Amino acid sequence: MWLYRRRVFEYIRTKSSLKPQTFAYYKRALCQILADVFNIQSGSEKFDYVNGGAKKRLDRIYAIKISNIKKDKIESWAVETLQNKVKLNPSKRNSICATINKNIRNAKALFSKKVLTIVGLNETVVSPFEGIKFLPEGSHRYTSIFDPKLLVQAAEKDLRIAHPEAFKVFVLALCAGLRRNEIDKLLWRQVNLERKLISIQPTECFSPKTKESCSDIYLDESVVNMLKEFQASASGEFVIESDIAPRPQAHYQHYRCDRIHKELIGWLRSRGVNSNNPLHTLRKEYGSEICRQFGLYEASRALRHSSYGITESFYVDRKVGITPKFF
């Protein structure tokens, strides 16, 4: 019995409740792991959609029998991949572990009982990912790497007039804690400047990350005043203006303001924000500042996380040290 032929993948995509982009992430992760484990060379053919190279590579992956996919092979692949990548950059060990573990989790999702039931294999197939050991990861707690007040001053000087769209992205990420896709698809009708809030809800071109993501984000008076100025000169329904139309049915993460995002990322790195994802770092700084002023509970609510553990483990930097007073 073969793994998942192309038509079975298509059947899962159409019959399951997975979002198209989520399904694409899971499928990509599984195909990459299997290609590595079974030594299916990618090279340039992985991206050859014109001459059939990508299709031939995928056909080889689809032809792998389920019985040949073993948990110990996947675990060995994870360790070997980690060792090879760490040799190139030892300082990235923790992030490399996180990426490998994420790929395993994504691939594992395609072997869930729900998916196996859809394709009629729930009674005969045991997931090769069942009980798999993930690579040990260190702490992912956020550590602030810049002074937000100084960064705001620099953005006012460098971006507000010369690059207004990038400046709006900056403000929405740092001062409202919005995610990249939320900013990219944000409509003016979601911004209530009288009530000083932004409402994150599903729209015709946007689907929230989770149900917890749907909420109101309250804005500081200074941010409200900035947005009023931009709204007065707006030429369209989107807060961030772009000539690129949204693609809500895309099977990949499409950004209508990708050029603007990259422009801001370049500026952030020139100002010392050198993390892997500078835009998301602004969101983490937002959450960290909320936590410093109002505590973990309010920070988690402001970030719209599903649990406080996520906020504490990944997003909060303790900027004020707490020490006992004995004298």
C-alpha positions as CSV (number, residue, x, y, z in Angstrom):
1,M,0.0,0.0,0.0
2,W,1.4,3.3,-1.0
3,L,1.5,6.3,1.3
4,Y,-0.6,9.2,0.0
5,R,-0.9,9.4,-3.8
6,R,-1.6,12.8,-5.2
7,R,-5.3,12.1,-5.4
8,V,-5.4,11.1,-1.7
9,F,-3.6,14.3,-0.7
10,E,-6.2,16.2,-2.7
11,Y,-9.0,14.2,-1.0
12,I,-7.7,15.1,2.4
13,R,-7.4,18.7,1.4
14,T,-11.0,19.0,0.3
15,K,-12.6,16.7,2.9
16,S,-10.8,17.7,6.1
17,S,-11.5,20.9,8.1
18,L,-7.9,22.0,7.7
19,K,-7.4,25.5,6.3
20,P,-5.7,25.3,2.8
21,Q,-2.6,27.0,4.0
22,T,-2.4,24.7,7.1
23,F,-2.8,21.6,4.9
24,A,0.0,22.9,2.6
25,Y,2.3,23.4,5.6
26,Y,1.6,19.8,6.8
27,K,2.1,18.3,3.4
28,R,5.3,20.2,2.7
29,A,6.8,19.1,6.1
30,L,5.9,15.5,5.5
31,C,7.3,15.5,2.0
32,Q,10.6,17.2,3.1
33,I,11.1,14.7,5.9
34,L,10.4,11.7,3.7
35,A,12.7,13.0,0.9
36,D,15.5,13.4,3.4
37,V,14.9,10.0,5.2
38,F,14.7,8.1,1.9
39,N,17.5,10.1,0.2
40,I,15.3,11.5,-2.5
41,Q,17.5,14.3,-3.9
42,S,15.8,17.6,-4.3
43,G,18.3,19.9,-6.0
44,S,16.8,22.3,-8.5
45,E,14.1,19.8,-9.6
46,K,12.2,20.6,-6.4
47,F,11.2,23.9,-7.9
48,D,10.9,22.8,-11.5
49,Y,7.2,23.2,-12.1
50,V,7.6,23.8,-15.8
51,N,9.5,20.7,-17.1
52,G,8.0,18.3,-14.6
53,G,11.0,17.9,-12.2
54,A,8.9,18.8,-9.1
55,K,6.1,16.3,-10.1
56,K,8.7,13.5,-10.6
57,R,10.2,14.2,-7.2
58,L,6.7,14.2,-5.5
59,D,5.8,11.0,-7.3
60,R,8.8,9.3,-5.8
61,I,7.8,10.5,-2.4
62,Y,4.2,9.4,-2.8
63,A,5.4,5.9,-3.8
64,I,7.0,5.3,-0.4
65,K,5.1,2.5,1.4
66,I,3.7,3.2,4.8
67,S,5.2,0.1,6.2
68,N,8.7,1.4,5.3
69,I,8.3,4.6,7.3
70,K,9.7,3.9,10.8
71,K,9.8,6.0,13.9
72,D,13.4,5.3,14.5
73,K,14.3,6.4,11.0
74,I,12.6,9.8,11.5
75,E,14.3,10.2,14.9
76,S,17.7,9.4,13.3
77,W,17.0,11.9,10.6
78,A,16.2,14.6,13.2
79,V,19.4,14.0,15.1
80,E,21.5,13.9,11.9
81,T,19.9,17.1,10.5
82,L,20.6,18.9,13.8
83,Q,24.2,17.8,13.9
84,N,24.8,18.9,10.3
85,K,23.2,22.3,10.7
86,V,24.9,23.0,14.1
87,K,28.3,22.5,12.5
88,L,27.5,25.5,10.2
89,N,26.2,27.7,13.0
90,P,26.5,26.4,16.6
91,S,24.8,29.5,18.0
92,K,21.6,28.6,16.2
93,R,21.2,25.2,17.9
94,N,18.0,26.1,19.8
95,S,16.2,27.5,16.8
96,I,17.3,24.6,14.6
97,C,15.8,22.2,17.2
98,A,12.6,24.2,17.2
99,T,12.4,24.1,13.4
100,I,13.0,20.4,13.2
101,N,10.4,19.7,15.9
102,K,7.9,21.9,14.2
103,N,8.3,20.0,10.9
104,I,7.8,16.7,12.7
105,R,4.6,18.0,14.4
106,N,3.3,19.3,11.1
107,A,4.0,16.0,9.4
108,K,2.5,14.0,12.3
109,A,-0.8,15.9,11.9
110,L,-1.4,14.2,8.5
111,F,-1.4,10.8,10.4
112,S,-3.9,11.9,13.0
113,K,-6.8,9.5,13.6
114,K,-9.2,12.0,12.0
115,V,-7.2,12.1,8.7
116,L,-6.6,8.4,8.6
117,T,-10.4,7.9,9.0
118,I,-11.0,10.2,6.0
119,V,-8.8,8.1,3.8
120,G,-10.1,4.8,5.2
121,L,-6.8,3.7,6.8
122,N,-7.7,4.2,10.5
123,E,-8.1,0.5,11.2
124,T,-5.0,-0.7,9.4
125,V,-2.3,2.1,9.8
126,V,-0.4,3.0,12.9
127,S,1.2,6.4,12.6
128,P,5.0,6.2,12.3
129,F,5.0,9.4,14.3
130,E,3.2,7.9,17.3
131,G,5.4,8.2,20.4
132,I,8.2,9.9,18.5
133,K,10.9,11.7,20.6
134,F,11.3,15.4,19.8
135,L,14.7,17.1,20.1
136,P,15.3,18.8,23.4
137,E,14.9,22.6,23.2
138,G,16.2,25.2,25.5
139,S,14.4,28.3,26.7
140,H,12.5,30.4,24.0
141,R,11.7,33.2,26.4
142,Y,11.9,36.6,24.8
143,T,14.8,38.8,25.7
144,S,14.4,42.5,24.7
145,I,17.2,43.6,22.3
146,F,16.3,47.3,21.8
147,D,14.9,50.3,23.6
148,P,11.3,50.7,22.2
149,K,11.1,54.4,22.9
150,L,14.3,55.1,21.0
151,L,13.1,52.9,18.1
152,V,9.8,54.8,18.0
153,Q,11.7,58.1,17.8
154,A,13.8,56.7,14.9
155,A,10.7,55.4,13.1
156,E,9.0,58.8,13.4
157,K,12.1,60.4,11.9
158,D,12.9,57.9,9.2
159,L,9.6,56.4,8.2
160,R,6.5,58.4,9.0
161,I,6.8,60.8,6.1
162,A,9.2,59.0,3.7
163,H,7.7,55.5,4.1
164,P,4.2,55.9,5.5
165,E,3.0,52.4,4.8
166,A,6.0,50.9,6.5
167,F,5.5,53.2,9.4
168,K,1.8,52.0,9.8
169,V,3.0,48.4,9.9
170,F,5.6,49.4,12.5
171,V,2.9,51.1,14.7
172,L,0.4,48.2,14.4
173,A,3.0,45.6,15.3
174,L,4.7,47.4,18.2
175,C,1.8,49.4,19.6
176,A,-1.1,47.0,19.0
177,G,0.7,43.7,18.9
178,L,-0.8,42.6,15.6
179,R,0.5,39.6,13.7
180,R,1.9,40.1,10.2
181,N,-1.1,38.6,8.4
182,E,-3.5,40.6,10.6
183,I,-1.7,43.8,9.6
184,D,-1.6,42.8,6.0
185,K,-5.3,42.2,5.7
186,L,-6.6,44.8,8.2
187,L,-9.5,46.9,6.9
188,W,-10.4,50.4,8.0
189,R,-13.9,49.2,9.0
190,Q,-12.2,47.1,11.7
191,V,-10.6,50.2,13.2
192,N,-13.0,52.0,15.6
193,L,-11.1,55.2,16.4
194,E,-14.0,56.5,18.5
195,R,-13.8,53.6,20.9
196,K,-10.0,53.4,20.5
197,L,-9.8,49.8,19.4
198,I,-9.1,47.4,16.5
199,S,-11.4,44.4,16.1
200,I,-9.8,41.3,14.8
201,Q,-12.5,39.1,13.2
202,P,-12.8,37.0,10.0
203,T,-13.3,38.9,6.8
204,E,-13.8,38.0,3.2
205,C,-10.0,38.0,2.8
206,F,-8.7,37.1,6.2
207,S,-9.0,34.1,8.5
208,P,-7.7,34.5,12.1
209,K,-5.0,32.1,13.3
210,T,-7.2,30.7,16.1
211,K,-10.5,31.4,17.7
212,E,-8.7,33.2,20.6
213,S,-7.2,35.6,18.0
214,C,-10.7,37.1,17.5
215,S,-10.8,39.9,20.0
216,D,-10.6,43.7,20.4
217,I,-7.3,45.4,20.8
218,Y,-7.3,48.7,22.6
219,L,-5.2,51.6,21.4
220,D,-3.3,54.3,23.2
221,E,-4.5,57.9,22.5
222,S,-1.3,58.7,20.6
223,V,-1.8,55.7,18.3
224,V,-5.4,56.7,17.7
225,N,-4.3,60.2,16.7
226,M,-1.8,58.8,14.2
227,L,-4.4,56.5,12.6
228,K,-6.8,59.3,12.3
229,E,-4.3,61.2,10.2
230,F,-3.7,58.2,8.0
231,Q,-7.4,57.4,7.7
232,A,-8.1,60.9,6.5
233,S,-5.9,60.4,3.5
234,A,-6.7,56.7,2.8
235,S,-7.5,55.8,-0.8
236,G,-8.9,52.3,-0.2
237,E,-10.4,49.9,2.3
238,F,-7.2,48.5,3.6
239,V,-5.2,50.2,6.4
240,I,-1.9,49.3,4.6
241,E,-2.2,50.4,1.0
242,S,-0.8,48.1,-1.7
243,D,-1.5,47.5,-5.4
244,I,-1.5,43.7,-4.8
245,A,-4.9,42.1,-4.2
246,P,-5.3,39.6,-1.4
247,R,-5.5,35.9,-2.3
248,P,-7.6,34.2,0.4
249,Q,-7.7,30.9,-1.4
250,A,-3.9,30.6,-1.8
251,H,-2.4,27.4,-0.6
252,Y,0.6,29.4,0.8
253,Q,0.9,32.4,3.1
254,H,0.3,35.3,0.7
255,Y,1.0,38.9,1.8
256,R,-0.4,41.7,-0.3
257,C,2.1,44.0,1.4
258,D,5.1,41.8,1.2
259,R,7.3,44.5,-0.3
260,I,6.4,46.9,2.5
261,H,7.1,44.3,5.1
262,K,10.5,43.6,3.7
263,E,11.2,47.3,3.6
264,L,10.4,47.6,7.3
265,I,12.4,44.5,8.1
266,G,15.5,46.0,6.4
267,W,15.1,49.2,8.4
268,L,14.6,47.3,11.7
269,R,17.8,45.3,11.1
270,S,19.6,48.6,10.3
271,R,18.5,49.7,13.8
272,G,19.8,46.6,15.6
273,V,16.6,44.4,15.6
274,N,18.5,41.4,14.1
275,S,16.2,38.6,15.2
276,N,15.0,35.9,12.6
277,N,11.6,37.6,12.5
278,P,11.9,41.4,13.3
279,L,8.2,42.0,12.7
280,H,7.3,39.4,15.2
281,T,9.9,40.8,17.6
282,L,7.8,44.0,17.7
283,R,4.8,42.0,18.8
284,K,6.9,40.3,21.5
285,E,8.1,43.7,22.7
286,Y,4.4,44.8,22.9
287,G,3.5,41.8,25.0
288,S,6.6,42.3,27.2
289,E,5.7,45.9,27.9
290,I,2.0,45.0,28.8
291,C,3.4,42.4,31.2
292,R,5.7,44.8,32.8
293,Q,3.0,47.3,33.4
294,F,0.0,45.1,34.1
295,G,1.1,41.5,34.6
296,L,1.1,38.2,32.8
297,Y,-2.7,37.8,32.7
298,E,-3.2,41.1,30.9
299,A,-0.3,40.4,28.5
300,S,-1.8,37.1,27.5
301,R,-5.2,38.6,26.9
302,A,-3.6,41.5,24.9
303,L,-1.6,39.0,22.8
304,R,-4.7,36.8,22.4
305,H,-3.0,33.6,23.3
306,S,-4.8,30.4,24.0
307,S,-2.9,29.9,27.3
308,Y,-0.8,31.9,29.7
309,G,1.9,29.3,29.3
310,I,2.5,30.4,25.7
311,T,2.9,34.0,26.8
312,E,5.3,33.2,29.6
313,S,7.4,30.7,27.7
314,F,7.8,32.7,24.4
315,Y,6.8,36.3,24.7
316,V,7.6,37.9,28.0
317,D,10.8,39.6,29.0
318,R,11.2,40.5,32.6
319,K,12.6,44.0,32.3
320,V,12.3,44.7,36.0
321,G,14.3,42.4,38.3
322,I,12.5,41.3,41.5
323,T,14.8,40.8,44.5
324,P,14.1,40.2,48.2
325,K,14.7,43.0,50.7
326,F,16.5,41.7,53.8
327,F,18.1,44.9,55.0
